[in-house]
Amino acid sequence: MRIFSSLLLTLLLAASPAGGAAIAFDLRGDRLSVDAKNASVLEILTLFAAMGVDARLDPAIDVKITAAFKDKDLAKALDHLFDDVNYSARWEKIEGPLGNLQRLSEIHVYRPGHRTQTQAIGAELRGDAPKAGENSSAGYLKREILLRLKPGVSLEDAQRLLREVGGQVVGSIPALGIYRIRLSEDQDIPALAEKLAGDARVAAAEPNYTIPIPESTYDATSLLPVAGEASETEAPPNGAIPVAVLDSGLLSMPGLDALVLAAYDVTSMSTNMTDPVGHGTQMALIAAGVVLPTGVAASGAQGVPIVAIRAFGDDGTTSNFELIRSVGIAVENGARVLNMSWYSTTDSDFLKDVIAYAKAEDVIMVAAAGNDPIGQPVYPAGFDGVIAVAAGNPDGSIWAQSNYGSFITLTAPGTAEMPIGYEGDPGQYAGTSIASAYTAGILARYLTQHPEATGEEALDALLGALTTDSGTLSADKHGDGLLDTDAVNRLLGLKSAP
């Protein structure tokens, strides 16, 4: 029995990208039907790319393909189509409630000895291009939708559903039963999600929303004399609890490298962690205690191990699917503290589900409250079980751009001198991102001292240590209090500086 044979990918009678004759192209899991006459390799590969396959072509190849077959085994069909050229294909397994599904993930066509000269084609067709929402501030991937089926839905039911929408399963989150569906053509994604949510076979559906890294809050007028002077941190003790930093990646930095325990790049198969944006490295420096927020006393500073998880692409954006995968990776690798210095104004049931999943695994989640004072929750900070952190100035007052509202848990120092830039040069930066990363690092230090403490116990201890008697505090802006130096000393049992 073929595991994936009943999952449908279809692109019928599609006009060729070069404006040539129509090509009949019907891909149903591991069965392919094609009717093409004098079609170029580029035209055929573009049709595969439209269904989410990573298609790459040596630009020196200009071969015409004539083929007519129906319901052919996909591996044999590829041999037939690309008989006159060299090609390689890769398959991947997709786990989930429907079983282990096999899908074609890559096709590379190249001249002998020139495999490295292939170029990606049809990236815009693979759902990689975000599209702004018409009735929402959120963007979404224009050819993708996230889907959870109801319990008991059969493979045959899934086949019919995918046939109706013209989609293919290209990824999954097995622990949550979420499938990532790629669509064969542009559709009204919000309308389709709403329609599918009312389908008897579907438990939930929504666009694959996109989220950007917060805009830079670099202060070019900063007069502080030394940009990015790292704190003198003590080495963490053996068994120290790390902070998982879910962000834009990580660069090698003095003082930080020795604290990095592991790095995972969700955006690619590469083992070489990078950070084209810089934001992730900034957050790692703060969470690790290598760079302290402005006004925070350096006494008693202790390095915090870091696990870097890159979910944001080179352009500084990501999708909910990648974020959900990233949270899952953090949980699977034993994270106890997870920092999320990013946010969206758009609620998402699927993102909420993975937050609930992580909380059930006793992960402490800390998130930025937002760099726009709109007085409304942002997410994931606004979800139950997430510590929402507002940003304070060195004197404890609220930073002017910090968000506020009843969802705020606490306020932490939110300005720092950075040795690396993010949409700017090294220098002074501000934001709830910094405040969140600093809070996550302090919580990791507490858990290192009290490894037996649950997440709820650690949160109770944190809230009990906050400074609440400052004349500048207000509940809607500061939450339960201020995580200033005195509060940190109370939490960690340190002596205050004279």
Protein Blocks (a to p, Z undefined) as FASTA:
>chain_A
ZZklmpccddehiacfkopacdddddehjaccdddehiafklmmmmmmmnopacdddfkb
ccddddddehiafklmmmmmmmmbccdddddddedjkopcdddfbdcdddehilmmpcce
hklmnopaccddfkbcbdcdfkbccddddehiafklmmmmmmmnopacfbdcfknopacd
ddfbdcdfklmmmmmmmpckbmbdcddddddddddfbdfkbcbfbghiacddddddehia
cdddddebdcddehklmmpmbdcdfkbmbfbdcdfkommmmmmmmmnomaccehiafehp
acdddddddfbdfkopacfklmmmmmmmmmmnopabdcddbddfbdcfklmmmmmmmmmn
opacdddebjadehpacdfklpghiacdddddfkopacfklccdjklmbdcdfbdcdfbd
ehiaedddedjklmmmmmmmmmmmmmmmmmmbcfklmmmmmmmmpcfkbfkbcfklnonb
dcdfklmmmmnopacdZZ
